[in-house]
């Protein structure tokens, strides 16, 4: 994924690029220290993702965003929380408050995989072996193929990601995990469980069977299971 950084603070460029350098799927293209410089670049080139500061000289971040006809994905990076509502009205992917950790940054980047076109979803589905996410566990980030995930179980303030041969414990809510999983591949079946559709072996009564595991089906999720059975 190609990206550029628009920020008038050099330290912000250093931090964002440093974080992106840890991710194998990110390709840096340009440092822009004001929005005018970015507009000139985008007249001739295109990118997949922009990290955008809001309070900049010459042209403010939101004013810049409104000038774009075919906007790439935008992650706002700012020290001011009061603009969050306006940012979501402009369909930004995420709103990062400075200073932000790598873990929080990674969540934002993972969200950029959402909202893909139907063609991209089809390609991703056919090549699901290649789709990956980074999960933070035991003070390190572990790369996991989505095709290896059997299900995810909420455990208090943590989630257990159950893989074919192992499991990973991450400090995150189930809703946050659901945000980074492809809805074509995964489905929430209980307030405490998300399962991989392709790994379901049988559905019997209020139980889903995946290998030796039995996952309960919550009452409010039964309609989703009914729709799944009709596919």
Phi, psi and omega in degrees: 000120179281144182213155169228160182245129176242109183196140180273000179253117181303325181297327178294319177299316182299315183291311183296314179295323177299318177295315182296327179297340178278351183251123187290343184262009183254130180239114180288140178239325183193145167268126174238128185260002167203166186290331179297316177301319179294319179299318179297320179293317185287346175294332184249338186233164175233154177224163179273329189213140175237131169267114193241120170281158183259312184268093181229157177290163176072301183215121181291159185302313181292324177296319175300314183299323181290342179278345185280129179278315177240085187287135169288181175292142184237129169245117179282136175233113187208161175265002187243114184281344187290351181262007187299314182300314180299325181296319181288334174293338177263012174063037173288155181288317181200165185231106183260125177269124177288142353278143181240148181279167176295323180299315179292322177299318182296322176301316181296315180295320178299329179292341181291348176281349178279162176071028179285158177291166180298324180294315180296323178295320180296314179298316180297321181295318181289337181243040186298340177297337184268345182286133185221156172226158174258129178244134182267118181210139176053044176064025175211160178260127183249129179275128184232131173285135179300329181292346180271346185279125175273307177198169178234134182238128175289139180218081183068235178275008182239171170227140174261120176263110185268120179256174182300322185241358184199187174214154181234132178258122181237148178271091182195157176279155180299324181297324179291322177294318180300326181298328184262359178263144180288123182294342175287338185252335186232155181215137175277128184242355183197158180301341183243007185220137167239136180236155172280124182301320184287345182264355179293126178265311177216155172236118183226117182062235179256031182227139172252135181250122174231111187052235181270004184265144173242121183248127181288152175254121179285153184302317185284354180254003183297324179298323179295322179292320178299317178296322179297320181292338182271356180294000000 
